[in-house]
Amino acid sequence: MSRRHVQAVIALARRRASVLWALLRDGRVSPPLHRSRKRLSCDVLAAQRRERAHIRSEKGLRWGGRPLIDAA
């Protein structure tokens, strides 16, 4: 590791530590990094996958929009 990289990593660690310390000091909670979606059951997810596969087969498409039968 080069010296500049080590300095950058240390600087980022200090910044992260100061943010965490401020959150603890103020008694706040960190905002979520992503929107939490309502969790779907395995049955619902499987049904959605089957429906998408059925639609692709009706259109004659593979994943990525490629045709099922390549013209030779």
C-alpha angles and dihedrals in degrees: 000000000000121000093247091054092051090050091050092050091049091049091051091047091052091050092049091048092051092050092049091047091051091050091051093044093051095040092236130142123235113251114250116266092222138018111270111231124206107267114243124212120252090250092056092047091049091050091051091050091049091050092050090048090050092051091049091050091050090052091044093238135138125208110299094029096281115146118254093231115045115215107239 
